[in-house]
Amino acid sequence: MRKAKDFKKERDIFAESKGVLKTTEAIKRGIHPRRLYLMAESGYIQKLARGLYRLSGMPQLSNPDLITICLKVPKGVVSLISSLAFHNLTTQIPHEVYIALPKGARQPAISYPPARFFRFYGKAFSEGIETHEIDGISIRVYSPEKSLADCFKFRNVLGMDTVLEALRNYLKRKNRELNTLIHYAEICRVYRIMRPYIESAI
């Protein structure tokens, strides 16, 4: 068993990245592939997914699947059921991480954790993105209002019951922002569909 001091340089490099690195990033920062393999073999880093490692001994991740996908797909944005769950707008438990990708972005081949990708175009992709931190790691997720508009757009995929439950939960909030919700509904071209549900609930 190698001693921790044997990997001090490498552990410091991981620590500078909040304890998580892709294999390619680790190599770019000066960790030799052989050293990376030995760190994993010796238990100093743990494999989160293919090509993604985290320092051992750190607190357990609160949402490992979500964080892992966000790290592996930095151009993506947490969306639809996953963003509803993040904002506590649904009782649904997503069994996949729902990720929006911009036009032209290559869909990554990820076997685990399970992920589902959707193509968003123009402002429907770029608007409403928030940056949040989970366990010290930054993730990109759509705002509550943008998430709702997106869910109405993909209502045939998600199921109308799920979409309406999320809208009702949002409209009960004291800090709801109806003008913002309408703004994103117009961007996603679903305002005509959403309008009667909003009007009947307020």
TIMIFI-439184 format. One line per field, with one value per residue: residue in three letters; residue number from 1; y, x, z of N, C-alpha, C, O in turn. Coordinates in Angstrom, 2 decimals, m for minus. Atoms other than C-alpha are relative to their C-alpha. Example, Ala and Ser with C-alpha at 12.3 -4.5 7.8 and 13.67 -1.06 7.14 Angstrom:
<rs>
residuo	c(ALA;SER)
num	c(1;2)
n.y	c(m1.19;m1.19)
n.x	c(0.89;m0.82)
n.z	c(0.00;m0.06)
ca.y	c(m4.50;m1.06)
ca.x	c(12.30;13.67)
ca.z	c(7.80;7.14)
c.y	c(1.20;1.09)
c.x	c(0.90;m0.77)
c.z	c(0.00;0.73)
o.y	c(1.18;2.20)
o.x	c(1.94;m0.26)
o.z	c(0.66;0.90)
</rs>
This chain:
<rs>
residuo	c(MET;ARG;LYS;ALA;LYS;ASP;PHE;LYS;LYS;GLU;ARG;ASP;ILE;PHE;ALA;GLU;SER;LYS;GLY;VAL;LEU;LYS;THR;THR;GLU;ALA;ILE;LYS;ARG;GLY;ILE;HIS;PRO;ARG;ARG;LEU;TYR;LEU;MET;ALA;GLU;SER;GLY;TYR;ILE;GLN;LYS;LEU;ALA;ARG;GLY;LEU;TYR;ARG;LEU;SER;GLY;MET;PRO;GLN;LEU;SER;ASN;PRO;ASP;LEU;ILE;THR;ILE;CYS;LEU;LYS;VAL;PRO;LYS;GLY;VAL;VAL;SER;LEU;ILE;SER;SER;LEU;ALA;PHE;HIS;ASN;LEU;THR;THR;GLN;ILE;PRO;HIS;GLU;VAL;TYR;ILE;ALA;LEU;PRO;LYS;GLY;ALA;ARG;GLN;PRO;ALA;ILE;SER;TYR;PRO;PRO;ALA;ARG;PHE;PHE;ARG;PHE;TYR;GLY;LYS;ALA;PHE;SER;GLU;GLY;ILE;GLU;THR;HIS;GLU;ILE;ASP;GLY;ILE;SER;ILE;ARG;VAL;TYR;SER;PRO;GLU;LYS;SER;LEU;ALA;ASP;CYS;PHE;LYS;PHE;ARG;ASN;VAL;LEU;GLY;MET;ASP;THR;VAL;LEU;GLU;ALA;LEU;ARG;ASN;TYR;LEU;LYS;ARG;LYS;ASN;ARG;GLU;LEU;ASN;THR;LEU;ILE;HIS;TYR;ALA;GLU;ILE;CYS;ARG;VAL;TYR;ARG;ILE;MET;ARG;PRO;TYR;ILE;GLU;SER;ALA;ILE)
num	c(1;2;3;4;5;6;7;8;9;10;11;12;13;14;15;16;17;18;19;20;21;22;23;24;25;26;27;28;29;30;31;32;33;34;35;36;37;38;39;40;41;42;43;44;45;46;47;48;49;50;51;52;53;54;55;56;57;58;59;60;61;62;63;64;65;66;67;68;69;70;71;72;73;74;75;76;77;78;79;80;81;82;83;84;85;86;87;88;89;90;91;92;93;94;95;96;97;98;99;100;101;102;103;104;105;106;107;108;109;110;111;112;113;114;115;116;117;118;119;120;121;122;123;124;125;126;127;128;129;130;131;132;133;134;135;136;137;138;139;140;141;142;143;144;145;146;147;148;149;150;151;152;153;154;155;156;157;158;159;160;161;162;163;164;165;166;167;168;169;170;171;172;173;174;175;176;177;178;179;180;181;182;183;184;185;186;187;188;189;190;191;192;193;194;195;196;197;198;199;200;201;202)
n.y	c(m1.20;m1.22;m1.03;m1.19;m0.96;0.41;m0.65;m1.35;m0.91;0.34;m0.33;m1.46;m0.36;0.32;m0.93;m1.28;0.14;0.40;1.44;0.78;m0.25;0.95;0.54;m0.91;m1.19;0.40;0.12;m1.36;m0.71;0.55;1.33;1.03;1.03;1.11;m0.46;m0.03;1.39;0.46;m0.66;0.72;1.35;m0.11;m0.49;m1.43;m0.62;0.93;m0.19;m0.38;0.52;0.18;m1.21;m1.03;0.45;m0.90;0.35;0.80;m0.62;m1.21;0.31;0.66;m0.91;0.03;0.41;0.42;0.15;m1.34;m0.64;0.72;m0.36;m1.41;m0.06;0.66;m0.74;m1.40;m0.89;0.29;m0.69;0.84;m0.48;0.81;0.61;m0.17;m1.37;m0.11;0.64;m0.86;m1.16;0.52;m0.28;1.25;1.17;1.03;0.28;0.32;1.17;m0.41;m1.42;m0.65;m1.03;m0.71;m0.26;m1.00;0.44;0.27;0.67;1.46;0.71;0.91;1.39;0.23;1.20;m0.16;0.21;m0.16;m1.38;m0.16;m1.28;m0.68;m1.11;m1.29;m0.87;m1.45;m0.51;1.08;0.63;m0.93;m0.84;0.60;0.88;m0.41;0.78;0.35;0.80;1.17;0.63;m0.73;0.15;m0.84;0.63;m0.92;0.51;m1.02;m0.62;0.61;m0.47;0.58;1.44;0.21;m0.23;1.14;1.18;m0.12;0.27;1.45;0.60;1.31;0.94;0.08;0.28;m1.25;0.01;m0.45;m1.40;m0.81;0.04;m0.94;m1.36;m0.30;m0.19;m1.30;m1.10;m0.12;m0.67;m1.44;m0.70;0.30;m1.14;0.33;m0.66;0.79;1.25;m0.31;m0.29;1.26;0.70;m0.57;0.46;1.41;0.05;0.79;m0.88;0.22;1.24;m0.19;m1.12;0.35;0.64;m1.05;m0.87;0.73;0.31;m1.23)
n.x	c(0.84;m0.80;0.31;0.63;m1.00;m0.44;0.85;0.30;0.15;1.23;1.14;0.12;0.63;1.42;0.59;0.18;1.22;1.07;m0.05;0.53;m0.66;0.06;m1.32;m0.69;m0.39;m1.07;m1.23;m0.39;m0.52;m1.29;0.05;m0.28;1.04;m0.39;0.20;1.44;0.40;m0.49;0.82;1.27;m0.30;m0.35;1.15;m0.08;1.07;1.07;0.55;1.41;0.49;m1.14;m0.78;0.28;m0.47;0.17;m0.84;0.64;0.02;0.83;1.38;0.77;0.76;1.43;0.70;m1.13;0.34;0.14;m1.32;m0.85;0.40;m0.36;m1.44;m0.34;0.63;m0.04;0.79;1.41;0.74;0.99;1.29;1.21;0.31;m1.13;m0.02;1.17;m0.37;m0.99;0.71;1.08;1.29;0.64;m0.14;m0.62;m1.41;m0.58;m0.87;m1.06;m0.31;0.46;m0.98;0.19;m1.22;0.21;m0.12;m1.35;m0.82;0.00;0.59;m1.00;0.38;m0.13;0.73;0.42;1.40;0.93;0.30;0.86;m0.38;0.98;m0.56;0.66;m0.57;0.02;0.31;0.60;m1.11;m0.88;0.69;0.47;m0.99;m0.53;m1.13;0.13;m1.11;0.34;m1.19;m1.18;m0.15;0.97;0.81;0.88;1.37;0.97;0.79;1.33;0.92;m0.43;0.25;1.43;0.27;m0.57;0.81;1.19;m0.42;m0.21;1.07;0.36;m1.05;m0.04;1.33;0.64;0.22;m1.26;m0.20;0.97;m0.35;m1.11;0.52;0.78;m0.95;m0.66;0.95;0.25;m1.13;0.12;m1.01;0.20;m0.21;0.84;m0.50;m1.15;0.55;0.59;m1.14;m0.58;1.04;m0.01;m1.23;0.20;1.18;1.05;0.82;1.40;0.39;m0.13;0.81;1.21;m0.36;m0.49;1.13;0.94;m0.64;m0.36)
n.z	c(0.00;0.07;m0.99;0.58;0.46;1.33;0.99;m0.49;1.15;0.71;m0.87;0.01;1.27;m0.16;m0.97;0.68;0.82;m0.93;m0.23;1.13;1.28;1.11;0.34;0.91;m0.75;m0.91;0.79;0.39;m1.17;m0.39;m0.61;1.01;0.00;m0.88;m1.38;m0.21;m0.18;m1.31;m1.02;m0.06;m0.50;m1.42;m0.74;m0.30;0.75;0.33;1.33;0.02;1.28;0.91;0.25;m0.99;m1.31;m1.15;m1.14;m1.04;m1.32;0.00;m0.37;1.04;0.85;m0.31;1.21;0.84;1.42;0.59;0.04;0.95;1.35;0.23;0.20;1.25;1.11;m0.46;0.87;m0.20;m1.06;m0.65;0.51;m0.06;m1.30;m0.91;m0.54;m0.88;m1.27;m0.64;m0.56;m0.86;0.64;0.40;m0.87;0.82;m0.25;1.31;0.05;0.93;m0.08;1.23;0.36;1.27;0.76;1.06;1.38;0.46;m1.01;0.14;m1.13;m0.53;m0.24;m1.44;m0.40;m1.39;m0.37;1.11;0.38;1.18;0.60;0.83;0.76;m0.12;1.03;m0.18;m1.33;m0.78;m0.73;m0.72;m0.99;m1.25;m0.64;m1.29;m0.48;m1.40;m0.52;m0.80;m0.55;0.46;1.45;0.71;1.04;0.73;m0.05;0.39;m1.07;m0.12;1.04;1.28;m0.09;0.24;1.42;0.72;m0.26;0.84;1.37;0.12;m0.80;0.53;m0.42;m1.47;m0.56;m0.42;m1.45;m0.62;0.34;m0.73;m1.42;m0.20;0.13;m1.21;m1.10;0.20;m0.19;m1.43;m0.64;m0.21;0.81;1.42;0.90;1.15;1.21;0.44;0.52;1.30;0.89;0.48;0.75;1.34;0.65;0.33;0.86;m0.66;m0.82;0.31;m0.68;m1.44;m0.48;m0.76;m1.27;m0.91;m0.35;m0.86;m1.29;m0.74)
ca.y	c(0.00;3.31;6.15;9.34;11.34;9.28;11.11;14.54;16.40;14.56;14.96;18.70;18.89;17.14;19.43;22.50;21.17;20.57;16.94;15.91;15.54;13.96;11.77;14.21;17.17;15.28;14.51;18.12;19.28;17.06;13.73;10.87;8.24;5.57;7.63;8.12;4.36;3.73;6.29;4.48;1.07;2.27;3.79;7.44;8.31;6.72;6.26;8.14;7.10;6.24;8.83;10.70;10.45;11.95;12.08;9.43;10.48;13.45;13.74;11.59;13.35;14.31;13.72;11.69;10.94;14.58;15.83;13.12;13.87;17.63;17.09;14.79;17.08;20.64;22.15;20.64;22.11;20.19;20.33;19.00;16.45;16.78;20.57;20.30;17.93;20.26;23.14;20.95;21.35;17.68;14.51;12.54;10.87;11.04;7.72;9.46;12.80;15.01;17.22;19.87;20.16;23.07;22.72;21.12;19.69;16.03;13.74;11.96;8.18;7.64;4.20;5.21;7.03;6.95;10.18;11.39;14.16;16.71;19.22;22.83;25.58;29.28;31.17;28.04;26.70;29.81;31.60;30.86;29.10;29.34;28.22;26.40;24.67;21.15;19.71;22.41;21.59;24.04;22.79;24.51;24.15;25.93;28.28;27.17;29.31;28.11;24.51;24.80;26.25;23.47;20.83;22.18;22.01;18.34;17.54;14.61;13.02;13.77;13.37;16.19;15.10;15.62;18.99;20.32;19.15;21.15;24.24;24.02;23.68;26.73;28.88;28.20;29.88;33.37;34.23;33.18;35.43;35.21;37.73;35.67;32.50;34.11;35.34;31.81;30.41;32.79;31.82;28.14;28.93;27.38;30.47;29.80;26.33;27.45;30.53;28.87;26.80;29.88;31.98;29.26;28.88;32.54)
ca.x	c(0.00;1.48;1.64;m0.33;2.87;3.66;0.84;1.07;1.55;m1.32;m3.63;m2.90;m3.88;m7.17;m7.77;m7.35;m10.29;m12.50;m11.48;m12.87;m11.08;m11.61;m8.77;m7.97;m7.89;m5.71;m3.17;m3.19;m2.45;0.60;m0.62;0.88;m1.68;0.28;0.18;m3.56;m4.00;m1.88;m3.90;m7.10;m5.55;m4.30;m7.67;m6.63;m9.18;m12.53;m14.07;m17.36;m17.82;m15.67;m12.91;m14.02;m12.36;m12.81;m10.49;m11.32;m12.21;m14.33;m17.93;m20.40;m22.03;m25.65;m26.68;m23.92;m25.77;m26.64;m23.15;m21.44;m23.48;m22.93;m19.18;m19.13;m21.36;m20.23;m22.09;m25.39;m28.04;m30.12;m33.68;m37.24;m37.99;m34.49;m34.71;m38.25;m36.91;m33.98;m36.40;m38.78;m41.62;m42.46;m43.06;m41.61;m38.27;m36.24;m34.62;m32.48;m30.72;m32.48;m30.00;m30.54;m27.87;m27.38;m27.62;m24.51;m23.23;m22.23;m24.32;m21.93;m21.97;m22.60;m23.52;m23.73;m25.30;m28.42;m29.03;m31.54;m30.63;m32.85;m31.96;m32.82;m32.30;m31.43;m32.93;m34.81;m31.39;m29.50;m32.19;m32.98;m29.75;m28.79;m25.56;m25.85;m23.34;m23.81;m21.15;m18.75;m19.30;m21.01;m23.86;m26.00;m29.74;m32.74;m34.71;m38.11;m39.96;m37.87;m38.20;m42.00;m42.10;m39.82;m42.00;m45.08;m43.13;m42.31;m45.65;m46.29;m43.04;m43.33;m47.08;m49.54;m50.25;m46.59;m46.46;m49.64;m48.58;m45.36;m47.25;m49.68;m46.77;m45.10;m48.24;m48.61;m45.28;m45.16;m42.09;m43.59;m42.76;m45.60;m44.10;m40.93;m42.95;m44.86;m41.56;m40.17;m43.50;m43.33;m39.73;m40.72;m43.87;m46.21;m47.87;m51.15;m51.22;m50.13;m52.34;m55.66;m53.95;m52.23;m55.41;m57.52;m55.02;m54.57)
ca.z	c(0.00;m1.04;1.47;0.95;0.58;m2.52;m4.28;m2.63;m5.93;m7.58;m4.58;m4.54;m8.22;m7.44;m4.46;m6.69;m8.75;m5.69;m5.63;m9.02;m12.35;m15.74;m16.95;m19.75;m17.35;m14.87;m17.60;m18.82;m15.28;m14.99;m13.62;m15.61;m16.68;m14.82;m11.62;m12.04;m12.37;m9.27;m7.28;m8.17;m7.48;m4.09;m3.14;m3.10;m5.76;m6.60;m10.01;m10.40;m14.02;m16.99;m17.19;m14.05;m10.63;m7.16;m4.17;m1.61;1.92;0.85;2.11;0.20;m2.74;m2.07;m5.69;m7.36;m10.61;m11.27;m10.42;m12.46;m15.57;m15.19;m14.94;m17.95;m20.06;m19.21;m22.20;m21.08;m18.78;m16.25;m17.56;m17.55;m14.78;m13.34;m13.03;m11.62;m8.96;m8.27;m7.64;m5.59;m8.06;m8.56;m6.61;m9.51;m8.85;m12.06;m12.93;m15.55;m15.56;m18.12;m19.96;m22.64;m25.33;m27.75;m31.50;m32.93;m29.64;m29.85;m27.69;m25.37;m25.08;m21.37;m20.10;m16.44;m14.72;m16.92;m18.81;m21.38;m23.80;m25.53;m28.24;m27.50;m30.08;m29.91;m26.99;m25.94;m24.94;m23.83;m21.78;m18.14;m17.18;m13.51;m11.88;m8.57;m6.35;m5.01;m2.73;m3.92;m7.61;m9.98;m12.12;m14.75;m14.36;m15.84;m13.58;m12.25;m14.80;m17.76;m16.57;m16.56;m20.07;m21.30;m19.68;m21.46;m24.70;m24.03;m22.37;m24.71;m23.60;m19.87;m19.39;m18.77;m15.18;m14.26;m16.01;m14.39;m10.94;m11.30;m12.47;m9.53;m7.11;m8.63;m8.56;m4.82;m4.13;m2.69;m4.75;m8.09;m11.03;m13.54;m15.94;m16.07;m16.58;m19.46;m20.96;m21.16;m22.31;m25.27;m26.01;m25.99;m28.00;m25.45;m23.95;m25.75;m24.21;m20.73;m20.50;m19.50;m16.81;m15.38;m15.46;m13.80;m10.98;m9.99)
c.y	c(1.25;1.01;1.24;0.96;m0.36;0.72;1.44;0.97;m0.24;0.34;1.50;0.48;m0.29;1.01;1.36;0.00;m0.53;m1.52;m0.86;0.40;m1.07;m0.48;0.97;1.25;m0.32;m0.09;1.37;0.75;m0.66;m1.34;m1.04;m1.07;m1.18;0.35;0.04;m1.41;m0.52;0.65;m0.72;m1.39;0.01;0.58;1.47;0.82;m1.08;0.34;0.32;m0.56;m0.15;1.33;1.12;m0.52;1.07;m0.46;m0.81;0.77;1.29;m0.38;m0.61;1.02;m0.14;m0.44;m0.44;m0.12;1.35;0.66;m0.67;0.37;1.44;0.16;m0.60;0.74;1.48;0.97;m0.19;0.81;m0.96;0.54;m0.95;m0.63;0.21;1.41;0.25;m0.58;0.87;1.18;m0.40;0.33;m1.27;m1.08;m1.16;m0.16;m0.39;m1.18;0.19;1.47;0.62;1.20;0.61;0.25;1.04;m0.62;m0.21;m0.72;m1.52;m0.64;m1.01;m1.41;m0.32;m1.21;0.09;1.29;0.25;1.47;0.01;1.39;0.53;1.17;1.25;0.95;1.48;0.42;m1.06;m0.79;1.01;0.81;m0.82;m0.92;0.62;m0.89;m0.22;m0.87;m1.13;m0.67;0.65;m0.04;0.79;m0.80;1.07;m0.63;1.11;0.48;m0.69;0.38;m0.59;m1.49;m0.31;0.18;m1.16;m1.25;0.05;m0.30;m1.51;m0.78;m1.39;m1.08;m0.25;m0.44;1.26;0.04;0.52;1.49;0.90;m0.01;1.01;1.44;0.39;0.27;1.36;1.15;0.20;0.80;1.50;0.78;m0.31;1.27;m0.28;0.65;m0.75;m1.31;0.21;0.27;m1.29;m0.83;0.51;m0.45;m1.44;m0.24;m0.88;0.89;m0.24;m1.24;0.19;1.00;m0.42;m0.66;1.02;0.84;m0.70;m0.24;1.24;0.86)
c.x	c(0.88;m0.45;m0.55;1.02;0.52;m0.77;m0.33;m0.25;m1.34;m1.24;m0.23;m0.68;m1.50;m0.68;m0.26;m1.26;m1.16;m0.14;m0.46;0.72;m0.35;1.42;0.78;0.50;1.16;1.33;0.50;0.65;1.26;m0.02;0.18;m1.09;0.31;m0.21;m1.48;m0.52;0.41;m0.80;m1.33;0.19;0.28;m1.13;0.03;m1.00;m1.04;m0.57;m1.48;m0.68;1.23;0.69;m0.24;0.32;m0.19;0.89;m0.78;0.04;m0.80;m1.42;m0.76;m0.81;m1.49;m0.83;1.04;m0.31;m0.05;1.37;0.89;m0.35;0.39;1.49;0.40;m0.57;m0.05;m0.81;m1.50;m0.59;m1.03;m1.38;m1.14;m0.21;1.13;0.06;m1.24;0.32;1.00;m0.67;m1.19;m1.38;m0.75;0.19;0.63;1.47;0.64;0.96;1.12;0.28;m0.35;0.90;m0.35;1.36;m0.28;0.14;1.46;0.89;m0.11;m0.62;0.99;m0.54;0.28;m0.85;m0.52;0.59;m0.94;m0.33;m0.86;0.23;m1.09;0.69;m0.85;0.71;m0.13;m0.27;m0.65;1.07;0.69;m0.67;m0.35;0.97;0.49;1.19;m0.17;1.17;m0.54;1.29;1.28;0.21;m1.11;m0.74;m0.85;m1.38;m0.96;m0.79;m1.35;m0.94;0.37;m0.28;m1.47;m0.36;0.53;m0.86;m1.31;0.35;0.14;m1.06;m0.39;1.00;m0.09;m1.33;m0.60;m0.24;1.24;0.21;m0.94;0.25;1.10;m0.48;m0.80;0.92;0.69;m0.94;m0.37;1.09;m0.22;0.95;m0.13;0.17;m0.73;0.48;1.19;m0.47;m0.58;1.10;0.58;m1.02;m0.05;1.23;m0.16;m1.24;m1.10;m0.94;m1.50;m0.53;m0.01;m1.01;m1.26;0.29;0.48;m1.19;m0.98;0.55;0.29;m1.25)
c.z	c(0.00;1.04;m0.70;m0.57;m1.38;m1.10;0.39;m1.16;m0.69;0.83;0.06;m1.28;0.05;0.91;m0.64;m0.87;0.83;0.10;m1.14;m1.29;m1.03;m0.27;m0.88;0.71;0.94;m0.74;m0.42;1.15;0.58;0.70;m1.10;0.07;0.92;1.46;0.34;0.26;1.37;1.14;0.17;0.60;1.49;0.85;0.34;m0.81;m0.32;m1.35;0.10;m1.24;m0.88;m0.27;0.98;1.40;1.07;1.14;1.02;1.33;0.06;0.41;m1.17;m0.79;0.28;m1.20;m1.03;m1.48;m0.70;m0.15;m1.04;m1.43;m0.32;m0.25;m1.35;m1.22;0.37;m0.86;0.19;1.14;0.57;m0.33;0.34;1.38;1.01;0.59;0.87;1.38;0.76;0.70;0.88;m0.54;m0.39;1.05;m0.77;0.38;m1.33;0.07;m1.02;0.28;m1.35;m0.30;m1.35;m0.63;m1.07;m1.39;m0.37;1.01;m0.18;1.23;0.53;0.19;1.47;0.37;1.44;0.54;m1.18;m0.26;m1.26;m0.54;m0.93;m0.70;0.18;m0.97;0.35;1.43;0.89;0.75;0.91;1.10;1.25;0.70;1.31;0.35;1.50;0.42;0.86;0.43;m0.54;m1.50;m0.69;m1.06;m0.67;m0.06;m0.40;1.22;0.10;m1.14;m1.38;m0.03;m0.30;m1.47;m0.83;0.16;m0.79;m1.46;m0.24;0.77;m0.50;0.37;1.51;0.60;0.58;1.50;0.74;m0.21;0.80;1.50;0.30;m0.09;1.24;1.19;m0.11;0.33;1.47;0.72;0.13;m0.90;m1.49;m0.82;m1.31;m1.29;m0.58;m0.61;m1.40;m1.04;m0.58;m0.77;m1.45;m0.77;m0.48;m0.84;0.59;0.83;m0.25;0.73;1.52;0.56;0.77;1.35;1.01;0.49;0.95;1.40;0.82;0.24)
o.y	c(1.42;1.05;1.49;1.63;0.49;0.85;1.97;1.73;0.70;0.84;1.96;1.40;0.51;1.46;2.02;1.05;m1.22;m2.05;m2.08;1.58;m2.24;0.20;1.21;1.75;0.48;0.35;1.63;1.59;m0.24;m1.79;m1.11;m1.42;m1.73;m0.48;m0.31;m1.62;m1.21;0.01;m0.92;m1.83;m0.94;0.62;1.94;1.95;m2.27;1.52;m0.49;m1.02;0.20;2.28;2.26;m1.56;2.26;m1.66;m0.48;1.64;1.85;m1.54;m0.29;1.96;m1.25;m1.02;0.28;0.22;1.52;1.21;0.02;0.63;1.72;0.99;m0.12;0.58;2.01;2.03;0.59;1.44;m1.60;1.73;m2.01;0.08;0.42;1.57;1.01;0.02;1.00;1.59;0.45;0.75;m1.19;m1.06;m2.21;0.83;m1.48;m1.22;m0.67;2.19;0.25;2.10;m0.11;0.64;1.06;m1.71;0.65;m1.23;m2.04;m0.27;m1.92;m1.60;m0.56;m1.21;m0.50;1.63;0.87;2.22;m0.90;2.38;m0.22;1.84;1.24;0.84;1.91;m0.10;m0.98;m1.45;0.72;1.30;m2.01;m1.68;1.77;m2.03;0.74;m1.48;m0.90;m1.05;m0.02;0.49;0.66;m1.57;2.12;m1.78;2.28;m0.28;m1.39;m0.47;m1.02;m2.04;m1.27;m0.62;m1.62;m2.00;m0.98;m0.90;m2.01;m1.87;m2.25;m2.27;m1.38;m1.05;1.96;1.12;1.30;2.20;1.92;1.00;1.73;2.29;1.50;1.20;2.03;2.11;1.25;1.23;2.14;1.92;m0.15;2.37;m0.83;0.06;m0.87;m1.77;m0.60;m0.13;m1.39;m1.56;m0.27;m0.73;m1.79;m1.38;m1.65;0.37;m0.23;m1.28;m0.33;0.89;0.08;m0.46;0.91;1.12;m0.04;m0.58;1.13;1.93)
o.x	c(1.72;m1.63;m0.27;0.77;1.07;m0.29;m1.37;m1.22;m2.08;m2.23;m1.37;m1.49;m2.30;m1.79;m1.25;m1.81;m2.04;m1.21;m0.46;0.90;m0.52;2.39;1.96;1.59;2.08;2.35;1.70;1.53;1.75;1.01;m0.61;m1.54;m0.58;m0.65;m1.88;m1.34;m0.36;m1.04;m1.80;m0.61;m0.06;m1.02;m0.77;m1.33;m0.71;m0.63;m2.26;m1.82;2.34;0.07;0.12;m0.19;m0.24;1.03;m1.92;0.89;m0.97;m1.81;m0.49;m1.37;m2.01;m1.91;1.31;0.53;0.50;1.68;1.60;0.54;0.86;1.90;1.33;m0.07;m1.13;m1.19;m2.30;0.12;m1.76;m1.64;m0.94;m0.15;0.87;0.38;m1.17;m0.02;0.90;m0.25;m2.00;m2.27;m1.85;1.16;0.93;2.17;0.39;1.86;1.99;m0.57;0.22;1.05;m0.62;2.31;m1.38;0.69;2.31;1.95;m1.20;m0.28;1.40;m1.73;1.42;m2.07;m1.54;1.73;m0.54;m0.61;m0.80;0.13;m1.76;1.54;m2.05;1.92;m1.12;0.34;m0.57;0.78;0.93;0.01;m0.64;0.57;0.90;1.27;m0.31;1.85;m1.31;2.11;2.28;1.21;m2.29;m0.14;m1.14;m1.54;m0.72;m1.02;m1.75;m1.65;m0.51;m0.67;m1.77;m1.11;m0.14;m1.06;m1.79;m0.45;m0.16;m0.81;m0.79;0.69;0.05;m1.36;0.05;m0.19;1.12;0.63;m0.52;0.03;1.04;m0.06;m0.65;0.69;0.93;m0.54;m0.88;0.91;m0.80;0.67;0.83;m0.11;m0.15;0.37;1.35;0.06;m0.36;0.98;0.81;m0.67;m0.27;1.15;0.28;m1.55;m1.76;m1.75;m2.29;m1.68;m0.90;m1.43;m1.47;m0.45;0.19;m1.31;m1.57;m0.18;0.71;m1.16)
o.z	c(0.88;1.41;m1.87;m1.57;m2.09;m2.22;m0.01;m1.14;m0.98;0.30;0.11;m1.26;m0.42;0.62;m0.30;m1.19;0.32;0.40;m1.03;m1.58;m0.70;0.06;m0.64;0.42;1.09;m0.22;m0.38;0.93;1.62;1.20;m2.04;1.16;1.56;2.25;1.45;1.15;2.04;2.17;1.29;1.42;2.20;2.07;1.15;m0.44;m0.39;m1.73;0.60;m1.19;m0.50;m0.75;0.70;1.82;0.77;1.38;1.35;1.53;1.14;0.30;m2.33;m0.21;0.43;m1.03;m2.00;m2.31;m1.78;m1.21;m1.78;m2.24;m1.42;m1.07;m2.00;m2.33;0.63;m0.38;m0.32;1.92;m0.18;m0.17;0.92;2.38;2.19;1.77;1.84;2.40;1.98;1.78;1.26;0.20;m0.95;1.81;m0.20;0.62;m1.84;0.91;m1.18;0.81;m2.38;0.52;m2.32;0.05;m1.64;m1.55;m0.09;0.64;m0.42;2.36;m0.20;0.44;1.85;0.20;1.78;0.23;m2.17;0.68;m2.08;0.19;m1.64;m0.11;m0.06;m1.19;0.93;2.37;2.11;1.75;2.09;2.00;1.18;1.59;1.35;m0.09;2.26;m0.42;1.79;m0.40;m0.78;m1.99;m0.35;m1.81;m0.07;m0.45;m0.08;2.16;m0.83;m1.68;m2.13;m1.06;m1.02;m2.03;m1.76;m0.80;m1.25;m2.18;m1.32;1.27;0.29;0.37;1.97;1.67;1.37;2.09;1.68;0.71;1.34;2.17;1.30;0.70;1.75;1.96;0.90;0.99;1.84;1.86;m0.76;m1.27;m2.24;m0.35;m2.24;m2.36;m1.80;m1.62;m2.30;m2.20;m1.78;m1.69;m2.38;m1.97;m1.58;m1.20;m0.12;1.60;0.70;1.15;2.21;1.71;1.87;2.31;2.20;1.68;1.82;2.33;1.98;0.84)
</rs>
